[in-house]
Amino acid sequence: MSEIPATTGSLPSRLLRLYAGLLLYGTGIALQVESGLGNDPWDAFHQGLAVRTGWSLGTWIILVGAAVMVFWIPLRQRPGVGTISNVVLVGLFADGVMWLLPTPGHLAVRWAFLVTAIVAVAAATALYIGAGLGPGPRDGLMTGLHRLGLSIRLARTLIEITVLAVGWLLGGVVGIGTVVFALTIGPLTQFFMRFLARRLAPAPAPQAREEAGRASVEPCASRTTP
């Protein structure tokens, strides 16, 4: 994924992007879980914990997010408002949407849930990353390990294989949806990053615009007709 310039824009617009992204992310989680075709690694882990304890999936999303942030301390990662919002809200949104959604019975509907979920998570990731208000707790764990010398690819692979294996052992649903998610989430996120995470340069100050205008006029004024 290409490097994205520093975020600009008004704080209200960035907050809107952040919270829209978190709502969409929770919706995507709920859709994929309800599809019953297999969860992404972290949600297989959350679901496994929910199965073992009887607590809701959203509760475990919040608790695991908070626990992961403890590991940020030795990794010297700094949270932002987006990080805290991610910890608190994604689980609440996931539980709320799961409560509203009907449980699909027909296989075609379950696949529709899965495909919509993956697209929603990809778009949501682009939205909240584009807000530039702090990474999610699980993303911060990955980047923290990267700072210790692991490549991003290796850090992410180790983390996701670990939580997927533990989630499966605990009773989380792992299946074809897990594979489809793994193969498609990267390209889809990159696609949405081009549009939803675009960070525009700030408009130049009036003085800067005036100076730029003079600079463009002066070379023309200095030309002589041959």
Residue, then its C-alpha position, 0 to 999 in steps of 0.5 A: m500500500s502506498e504511503i499516505p501523506a499526513t492527515t489534514g482537514s477539519l477535526p469534525s470531518r475527521l471525527l465523522r470519518l472515524y465514527a462512520g468507519l467504526l460503525l461500519y466495522g462493527t456492522g461487518i463483524a456482525l454480518q460475518v459472524e451471522s453468516g456462519l461461514g467462518n470468521d476472520p482470525w480475531d473474531a474467531f478468537h472473540q467468538g471462542l471466548a464468547v462460547r466458553t463464557g456466555w458473554s457477548l461477542g461485543t463484550w469480548i471485542i472490548l475486553v480483548g482490545a483493552a487487554v491488547m493495549v496493555f502490551w502497547i506499554p512495553l512497545r512504546q505505542r501511543p493511543g489516540v482518540g481513534t484508538i480509545s473509540n475503537v476499543v469501546l465502540v466496535g464491540l457495542f456496534a457489533d452486538g447492536v447490529m447482531w441483535l437487529l439482524p435476522t439469522p440467515g438460513h438459506l446458503a445464498v443469503r449467508w454468502a450475501f452476508l459474508v461478501t457484504a461483511i468483507v466489503a464493509v470491513a475494508a471500507a471501514t478500515a480505510l475510513y478510520i485509518g484515513a481519519g488519522l486519529g490513532p490506530g486500532p488496538r490490534d493494528g498498534l500491536m502489529t506496528g509495535l512489533h514492527r518497531l522491534g524489528l519484525s516485518i509488518r508481514l511477519a508480525r501480522t502473520l504471527i498474530e493472526i495465526t495465533v489468535l485464529a488457532v486459539g479461537w478455533l480451539l475455543g469453539g470459534v467458527v473457522g471455515i470458507g469465510t475465513v479463507v475468503f476474508a484472508l484472500t480478499i481483505g487486503p486488495l479491497t482495503q487498498f482499493f477503498m484507501r484510494f477514495l475513502a482515506r484520501r488526505l487532501a492538502p490544506a488550502p493555501a493561506p491568502q498570503a501564500r496564494e497571492e505570492a504564488g499568483r505573483a510568481s506565475v505572472e512575473p515570468c510572463a511580464s519579463r518576456t519580450t516579443p522577438 
